Each structure stands twice: as C-alpha cells, then as structure tokens.
Amino acid sequence: MNNILIIGAGLCGSLLALRMAQRGFEVTLVEKRPDLRKVTQDAGRSINLALSDRGLRGLRLAGVEEEAKKLCIPMNGRMIHDAKSNTFLSPYSGRKDEYINSVSRPGLNMLLLDEAEKIPNVKIIFNHACEEVDLENASAVFKDFNTKKELKIQADVIFGTDGAGSAVRKNMFDSHKFLFSFSQQWLSHGYKELEIPATENGGYRTYKNALHIWPRGEDMLIALPNLDGSFTVTLFLPYENSDYCFANLTTPEMVYEYFNKEFPDVVEMIPNLADEFFTNPIGQLGTVKCSPWHSFGKILLMGDAAHAIVPFYGQGMNASFEDVVVFDEVLSSLQQPLQKKEVDWNIVFSEYEKRRKKDADAIADLAVDNFHEMKEHTAMEIFQRKRKLETVFEAEFPEEYYSKYSLVTFKESISYSEALKRGRAQDKAILNLLDDGKISEEMSLKEKLELVKKETEAILRDDEVAFG
C-alpha cells in the first residue's frame, strides 16, 4: 500500500510529493492556503529566494531543473552600496560558472504543483487546515476553510512539511509519549518588504545580475531582481532600542528622514516608499531546531518544519530541497524504492535524521553568522581584502580553494557541517594573516595560498583538540 500524506504544499512539500509520486507511492498533499495558481497570496511576507546548487540538485532529481531555470535571474555577486551611494561588485566566486539565482517563490511553487498534479497517483487538497494529528496511527483531521467541515485522512505515513509554524510539529511537541526537544530563537531584527518597480519601458533601475546590499552595521537593505524588471527590496531593522527602528519609524517624515540618511540612492527608486512601508507587514526572523524529527515510524518532519532558518545564506529553500535528495538517497540505499515493496519507515526515518540533523543545525548557525557578515563586515576594509584574495584564489586555483561561501553554496558534494567547520577555519586563518601583516604584496599568489592552507589546517587541528 504505502499511502503517503504530506501536510504542507509549499516548496518542500511540493517537491517531496512530486518525487514520491515518481517512485510510485500514492500521495495526498494537503495545504491550508488557497491554490496559489488561482488566488494571489498576500504580498509582504516572503523574502525573495536565491536558488543555488543544492536546490538545483533537488529539482534535477525530480526532472524539473530546466523548467525552473526559466524562472531564474543569475546573480554573479553582491553589489555593495556604501553610505555615499558608491557601488562595487563583490563576486560570489572566482570561478566563472558559479552564481546564485533570483527566483520567484510562487513561480517555483506553481511549477512544482503543476508537475505533481500531472501524475495520476497524486491528489492535492487546498483550503484545509490541519487541526489534529494522530501520531501513532498516521491519521490527521483537517478543517475546510470554506465549508467548516472536517476531513479525516488515514495514511501509512505522514510527512510534515508545513513550515516554521508547523501544526504537525506542535502535535509532536504536545505528545507525552516520547521526549521532544524544541527551541525557537528570534533575531532582535524584523524585516519589511518594499519594491523597486520596473522603469516605464520595463527595464531595471539598477544593475540586474547581482544581489544588492546596503550594509549599515545595525541595519541593512537588500534587493533581488525579478523577471518583470522590478526588484524585491527587504529592509532588516531592529524592532526597538536603536536611533532608527520599527518602534520609532511611525510617520512618513521619519521614514524619509531615515532613508535619505542611510539609503539616499534608494529613495528615488521607490516612488511609493511611505505607502509601502506602512502597508506591508513586519516579518519575524527566527531559527527553529527540534528533535527527534520522527516518531512511531509514522511521522517525519522535513524542511522548515524540522529546521527553519534565517534567510541570510539564501539556503532555506536549498536546504529543504536537499532534504528531499537525502531522503531519496536513504530510500534507495535501503533498497526500498517502490511502494510495491513494504517499506520499514522507522528504519528509513531514523537513518534520514541521523544523516541530516547535524547538517540542518550547521546551516542554521551559518545563516546567523552571515546576518552579521552582511550588515556589518561587508563594508569593512579587511573583509573586502579577504574577499578579493579568496576570489583570486578561486580564479587561479579553482580546484584547490573554495571560500566558506562557495563551500556552502556551490560545493554540494560536501555537507553543511563540513562546510561550516572548514569555512570558519579558513575565514579565521585569512583574517589573522591579514591582520598580522603576514600576507605581503611581495609574495606570489601560490605562496599566499600555501600560507592560508597551512594556517587553516593548524586551526582545524586546534579545534579538534578543543572540541574533540
């Protein structure tokens, strides 16, 4: 039998439904929101997404990579905007073929839903909110938003892919039949979406192929391009206790004073700045960690439901798509690929969590690191020197050197946890060497690289001794 119920038809749930259906399972996919292909969702709550290698791998697995790429705009680096409106491009990699992609969340979600719906063994139900999950018997009760009637669905296993506010996870948390650990940490910053519209002839008001950053230490603005010529702009700002924060930007005059002081080049690009600022909601930024992800051999959390992260590495979606890849690999490695064969889901779920949990924790920590790097360090002279050196290393020695960013974003063959360990050591090594003046202009590039590698290995050995 192996009937599968997937709760949550966002990006992770849609890709999982598509892949499990391709494997021959009977799949029911339930979503609390309306079908976004028919009803426009409220704006202002979703940050533009950056699709990179780990995410593309998941789409490739399901056979939709090429279609997804049609929705993408390549971004070759960070375009840094300083306080005087000067700009410079900091490439993401010294290798020419490595870049990230700006993609529309709803556009990609629609594509995955369309592809899943083409498969006869997939049933998709919208407008049904999960009210209750019977963890031991793999059944769930949903309420129809329109009719208010309840619907009970019985399955062999349930996958909770219902996001950071997961109803499935809440049922696991509330259960007294096993020990469930849960933590939720909020940043002291929130975010608000704005828009730089396209020009009158449909063009872009600033450079198209970059992720734009206005780093200001305590706060930050970013902008990602859209296919229609617009940019989705996101302001990250403290809630309170700052000269400018969401608590005191309460009038149009205050908003314009703040933007004219911190982001003067943006003001002329957002004609409806004050209207958008006061119309769009303030979004929260938090990290969710929990364990176990599975229970009774019947329930498994995936994607944001298991490991929601802040958006500053552009890896939330990519990590969720990689979840599907790793889960698929576990199914294959245990030689249980098809529904005709009885699957021991408890073994599959346990092995999946064993392989994936440490990497989910690692990318959560890396994302918080990158928040501070983007808003503070990108504007620092020593950081810019480090990035220039790393970019040259990657250009001249593409097989020998990957920066921390490249390890996370472009090196899908290594895990997030390995990327964190090696990447942090490399960062520390280069910054120490630059700060101590040990990297001189007289040295050849190869000599600089060998020095960095030697210092990195020393730091890794010290860390191993310190942390076992």
Secondary structure in CASP SS format (residue, H / E / C, confidence):
PFRMAT SS
TARGET T0000
AUTHOR 0000-0000-0000
METHOD secondary structure of the structure
MODEL  1
M C 1.00
N C 1.00
N E 1.00
I E 1.00
L E 1.00
I E 1.00
I E 1.00
G C 1.00
A C 1.00
G C 1.00
L H 1.00
C H 1.00
G H 1.00
S H 1.00
L H 1.00
L H 1.00
A H 1.00
L H 1.00
R H 1.00
M H 1.00
A H 1.00
Q H 1.00
R C 1.00
G C 1.00
F C 1.00
E E 1.00
V E 1.00
T E 1.00
L E 1.00
V E 1.00
E C 1.00
K C 1.00
R C 1.00
P C 1.00
D C 1.00
L C 1.00
R C 1.00
K C 1.00
V C 1.00
T C 1.00
Q C 1.00
D C 1.00
A C 1.00
G C 1.00
R C 1.00
S C 1.00
I C 1.00
N C 1.00
L E 1.00
A E 1.00
L E 1.00
S C 1.00
D H 1.00
R H 1.00
G H 1.00
L H 1.00
R H 1.00
G H 1.00
L H 1.00
R H 1.00
L H 1.00
A C 1.00
G C 1.00
V C 1.00
E H 1.00
E H 1.00
E H 1.00
A H 1.00
K H 1.00
K C 1.00
L C 1.00
C E 1.00
I E 1.00
P E 1.00
M E 1.00
N C 1.00
G E 1.00
R E 1.00
M E 1.00
I E 1.00
H E 1.00
D C 1.00
A C 1.00
K C 1.00
S C 1.00
N C 1.00
T E 1.00
F E 1.00
L E 1.00
S E 1.00
P E 1.00
Y C 1.00
S C 1.00
G C 1.00
R C 1.00
K C 1.00
D C 1.00
E C 1.00
Y C 1.00
I E 1.00
N E 1.00
S E 1.00
V E 1.00
S C 1.00
R H 1.00
P H 1.00
G H 1.00
L H 1.00
N H 1.00
M H 1.00
L H 1.00
L H 1.00
L H 1.00
D H 1.00
E H 1.00
A H 1.00
E H 1.00
K C 1.00
I C 1.00
P C 1.00
N C 1.00
V E 1.00
K E 1.00
I E 1.00
I E 1.00
F C 1.00
N C 1.00
H E 1.00
A E 1.00
C E 1.00
E E 1.00
E E 1.00
V E 1.00
D E 1.00
L C 1.00
E C 1.00
N C 1.00
A C 1.00
S E 1.00
A E 1.00
V E 1.00
F E 1.00
K E 1.00
D E 1.00
F C 1.00
N C 1.00
T C 1.00
K C 1.00
K C 1.00
E E 1.00
L E 1.00
K E 1.00
I E 1.00
Q E 1.00
A C 1.00
D C 1.00
V E 1.00
I E 1.00
F E 1.00
G E 1.00
T C 1.00
D C 1.00
G C 1.00
A C 1.00
G C 1.00
S C 1.00
A H 1.00
V H 1.00
R H 1.00
K H 1.00
N H 1.00
M H 1.00
F H 1.00
D H 1.00
S C 1.00
H C 1.00
K C 1.00
F C 1.00
L C 1.00
F C 1.00
S E 1.00
F E 1.00
S E 1.00
Q E 1.00
Q E 1.00
W E 1.00
L E 1.00
S E 1.00
H E 1.00
G E 1.00
Y E 1.00
K E 1.00
E E 1.00
L E 1.00
E E 1.00
I E 1.00
P C 1.00
A C 1.00
T C 1.00
E C 1.00
N C 1.00
G C 1.00
G C 1.00
Y C 1.00
R C 1.00
T C 1.00
Y C 1.00
K C 1.00
N C 1.00
A C 1.00
L E 1.00
H E 1.00
I E 1.00
W E 1.00
P E 1.00
R C 1.00
G C 1.00
E C 1.00
D C 1.00
M E 1.00
L E 1.00
I E 1.00
A E 1.00
L E 1.00
P E 1.00
N C 1.00
L C 1.00
D C 1.00
G C 1.00
S C 1.00
F E 1.00
T E 1.00
V E 1.00
T E 1.00
L E 1.00
F E 1.00
L E 1.00
P E 1.00
Y C 1.00
E C 1.00
N C 1.00
S C 1.00
D C 1.00
Y C 1.00
C C 1.00
F C 1.00
A C 1.00
N C 1.00
L C 1.00
T C 1.00
T C 1.00
P H 1.00
E H 1.00
M H 1.00
V H 1.00
Y H 1.00
E H 1.00
Y H 1.00
F H 1.00
N H 1.00
K H 1.00
E H 1.00
F C 1.00
P H 1.00
D H 1.00
V H 1.00
V H 1.00
E C 1.00
M C 1.00
I C 1.00
P C 1.00
N C 1.00
L H 1.00
A H 1.00
D H 1.00
E H 1.00
F H 1.00
F H 1.00
T H 1.00
N C 1.00
P C 1.00
I C 1.00
G E 1.00
Q E 1.00
L E 1.00
G E 1.00
T E 1.00
V E 1.00
K E 1.00
C E 1.00
S E 1.00
P C 1.00
W C 1.00
H E 1.00
S E 1.00
F C 1.00
G C 1.00
K C 1.00
I E 1.00
L E 1.00
L E 1.00
M C 1.00
G C 1.00
D H 1.00
A H 1.00
A H 1.00
H H 1.00
A C 1.00
I C 1.00
V C 1.00
P C 1.00
F C 1.00
Y C 1.00
G C 1.00
Q C 1.00
G H 1.00
M H 1.00
N H 1.00
A H 1.00
S H 1.00
F H 1.00
E H 1.00
D H 1.00
V H 1.00
V H 1.00
V H 1.00
F H 1.00
D H 1.00
E H 1.00
V H 1.00
L H 1.00
S H 1.00
S H 1.00
L C 1.00
Q C 1.00
Q C 1.00
P C 1.00
L C 1.00
Q C 1.00
K C 1.00
K C 1.00
E C 1.00
V C 1.00
D C 1.00
W H 1.00
N H 1.00
I H 1.00
V H 1.00
F H 1.00
S H 1.00
E H 1.00
Y H 1.00
E H 1.00
K H 1.00
R H 1.00
R H 1.00
K H 1.00
K H 1.00
D H 1.00
A H 1.00
D H 1.00
A H 1.00
I H 1.00
A H 1.00
D H 1.00
L H 1.00
A H 1.00
V H 1.00
D H 1.00
N H 1.00
F H 1.00
H H 1.00
E H 1.00
M H 1.00
K H 1.00
E C 1.00
H H 1.00
T H 1.00
A H 1.00
M C 1.00
E H 1.00
I H 1.00
F H 1.00
Q H 1.00
R H 1.00
K H 1.00
R H 1.00
K H 1.00
L H 1.00
E H 1.00
T H 1.00
V H 1.00
F H 1.00
E H 1.00
A H 1.00
E H 1.00
F C 1.00
P C 1.00
E C 1.00
E C 1.00
Y C 1.00
Y C 1.00
S C 1.00
K H 1.00
Y H 1.00
S H 1.00
L H 1.00
V H 1.00
T H 1.00
F C 1.00
K C 1.00
E C 1.00
S C 1.00
I C 1.00
S C 1.00
Y H 1.00
S H 1.00
E H 1.00
A H 1.00
L H 1.00
K H 1.00
R H 1.00
G H 1.00
R H 1.00
A H 1.00
Q H 1.00
D H 1.00
K H 1.00
A H 1.00
I H 1.00
L H 1.00
N H 1.00
L H 1.00
L H 1.00
D H 1.00
D C 1.00
G C 1.00
K C 1.00
I C 1.00
S C 1.00
E C 1.00
E C 1.00
M C 1.00
S C 1.00
L H 1.00
K H 1.00
E H 1.00
K H 1.00
L H 1.00
E H 1.00
L H 1.00
V H 1.00
K H 1.00
K H 1.00
E H 1.00
T H 1.00
E H 1.00
A H 1.00
I H 1.00
L H 1.00
R H 1.00
D H 1.00
D H 1.00
E H 1.00
V H 1.00
A H 1.00
F H 1.00
G C 1.00
END
